[in-house]
């Protein structure tokens, strides 16, 4: 234990010397050229990606709702046949109405997801068409306090 305290006491003067020494100063940041920055992603890629995920989730909810509807109808037939035995009654603890509620919720959430994905696909297509209509090259002047020049942009 005393050895650890000695090591710590030896580190304190070393840290003080390091902190009190000459400080390096960074140069002020230079101003970037005044050009417009464009995303490196293709136009509409984000919209197409989000819409694809939303379609997958929406179709998954539709499939789950369909399977749950079949299961709930079979469960309702079981309960209507009067197959209640002794012990825990499945018709009391899992009534068919809860199954129909699950179907309604899954289909209810699926509809806005599928409509939203359609809107995102349309927006992505519009962005891609707009990007194709713009010019492929441009020349743009820029200037700052330290100089100026011309920026040439080629899009392909």
C-alpha positions as CSV (number, residue, x, y, z in Angstrom):
1,X,0.0,0.0,0.0
2,X,2.7,2.6,0.8
3,X,4.4,1.9,-2.6
4,X,1.1,2.8,-4.4
5,X,0.9,6.1,-2.5
6,X,4.6,6.8,-3.4
7,X,3.8,6.3,-7.1
8,X,0.8,8.6,-6.9
9,X,2.8,11.3,-5.2
10,X,5.5,11.0,-7.9
11,X,2.9,11.4,-10.6
12,X,1.6,14.7,-9.2
13,X,4.7,16.8,-9.9
14,X,5.1,15.2,-13.3
15,X,1.5,16.2,-14.2
16,X,2.1,19.8,-12.9
17,X,5.3,20.1,-15.0
18,X,3.4,18.9,-18.1
19,X,0.5,21.2,-17.6
20,X,2.7,24.2,-16.8
21,X,4.8,23.7,-19.9
22,X,4.5,25.6,-23.2
23,X,1.1,25.2,-24.8
24,X,0.7,24.4,-28.5
25,X,-1.7,26.7,-30.2
26,X,-3.8,25.6,-33.2
27,X,-4.1,27.8,-36.2
28,X,-7.5,29.4,-36.7
29,X,-9.7,27.3,-38.9
30,X,-9.7,28.4,-42.5
31,X,-13.0,29.2,-44.1
32,X,-14.3,26.6,-46.5
33,X,-15.1,27.7,-50.1
34,X,-18.6,29.2,-50.3
35,X,-19.9,26.4,-52.5
36,X,-23.1,24.5,-52.0
37,X,-22.5,21.0,-50.6
38,X,-24.5,18.2,-51.9
39,X,-25.1,14.8,-50.4
40,X,-23.0,12.0,-51.8
41,X,-26.0,9.7,-51.7
42,X,-28.0,9.4,-54.9
43,X,-31.2,11.5,-55.0
44,X,-34.1,9.8,-53.3
45,X,-32.1,7.0,-51.8
46,X,-33.1,7.8,-48.2
47,X,-36.8,7.9,-49.2
48,X,-36.6,4.6,-51.1
49,X,-34.8,3.0,-48.1
50,X,-37.4,4.2,-45.6
51,X,-40.3,3.3,-47.8
52,X,-38.9,-0.2,-48.3
53,X,-38.7,-0.7,-44.5
54,X,-42.2,0.6,-44.1
55,X,-43.6,-1.7,-46.7
56,X,-41.9,-4.7,-45.0
57,X,-43.4,-3.8,-41.6
58,X,-46.8,-3.0,-43.1
59,X,-46.9,-6.3,-45.0
60,X,-45.7,-8.2,-41.8
61,X,-48.6,-6.6,-39.9
62,X,-51.1,-7.6,-42.6
63,X,-49.8,-11.2,-42.5
64,X,-49.9,-11.3,-38.7
65,X,-53.4,-10.0,-38.7
66,X,-54.5,-12.6,-41.2
67,X,-53.0,-15.5,-39.2
68,X,-54.5,-14.1,-36.0
69,X,-57.9,-13.8,-37.7
70,X,-57.8,-17.5,-38.7
71,X,-56.7,-18.5,-35.1
72,X,-59.4,-16.4,-33.5
73,X,-62.2,-17.9,-35.7
74,X,-61.0,-21.4,-34.7
75,X,-60.9,-20.4,-31.0
76,X,-64.4,-18.9,-31.3
77,X,-65.7,-22.1,-32.8
78,X,-64.1,-24.0,-29.9
79,X,-65.8,-21.8,-27.4
80,X,-69.2,-21.9,-29.1
81,X,-69.1,-25.7,-29.1
82,X,-69.0,-25.6,-25.3
83,X,-65.7,-27.4,-24.9
84,X,-65.0,-26.0,-21.4
85,X,-63.6,-28.5,-19.0
86,X,-62.5,-28.4,-15.4
87,X,-59.7,-26.1,-14.4
88,X,-58.7,-23.1,-16.4
89,X,-61.2,-22.2,-19.1
90,X,-59.5,-20.9,-22.2
91,X,-62.7,-19.2,-23.3
92,X,-62.7,-17.0,-20.1
93,X,-59.0,-16.2,-19.9
94,X,-58.5,-15.7,-23.7
95,X,-61.9,-14.5,-25.1
96,X,-62.2,-14.4,-28.9
97,X,-62.9,-10.7,-28.7
98,X,-59.3,-10.1,-27.7
99,X,-58.2,-11.9,-30.9
100,X,-60.4,-9.7,-33.0
101,X,-58.9,-6.6,-31.3
102,X,-55.4,-7.8,-32.2
103,X,-56.5,-8.3,-35.8
104,X,-58.0,-4.8,-35.9
105,X,-54.9,-3.2,-34.3
106,X,-52.5,-4.9,-36.7
107,X,-54.5,-4.0,-39.8
108,X,-55.1,-0.5,-38.4
109,X,-51.4,0.1,-38.0
110,X,-50.6,-1.5,-41.4
111,X,-52.8,0.9,-43.4
112,X,-50.9,4.1,-42.5
113,X,-47.6,2.4,-42.9
114,X,-48.4,1.3,-46.4
115,X,-49.9,4.7,-47.4
116,X,-46.8,6.4,-46.0
117,X,-44.5,4.1,-47.9
118,X,-46.4,4.9,-51.1
119,X,-45.9,8.6,-50.4
120,X,-42.2,8.1,-49.7
121,X,-41.8,6.1,-53.0
122,X,-43.5,8.9,-54.9
123,X,-41.2,11.5,-53.2
124,X,-38.1,9.5,-54.0
125,X,-39.1,9.1,-57.6
126,X,-39.7,12.9,-57.9
127,X,-36.3,13.7,-56.3
128,X,-34.6,11.3,-58.6
129,X,-36.3,12.8,-61.7
130,X,-35.4,16.3,-60.6
131,X,-31.8,15.3,-60.1
132,X,-31.7,13.8,-63.6
133,X,-33.1,17.0,-65.1
134,X,-30.5,19.3,-63.5
135,X,-27.3,20.1,-65.4
136,X,-24.4,17.7,-65.1
137,X,-21.7,20.4,-64.7
138,X,-21.5,23.8,-63.2
139,X,-19.0,26.6,-62.7
140,X,-19.4,28.7,-59.5
141,X,-17.2,31.5,-58.2
142,X,-16.3,31.7,-54.6
143,X,-14.3,34.1,-52.4
144,X,-13.2,34.6,-48.8
145,X,-11.0,36.9,-46.8
146,X,-7.9,35.1,-47.9
147,X,-8.6,34.6,-51.6
148,X,-11.1,33.5,-54.2
149,X,-11.5,31.3,-57.2
150,X,-13.8,29.2,-59.4
151,X,-15.2,25.9,-58.4
152,X,-16.1,23.4,-61.2
153,X,-18.5,20.7,-60.3
154,X,-19.1,17.7,-62.5
155,X,-21.9,15.3,-61.7
156,X,-22.0,11.8,-63.2
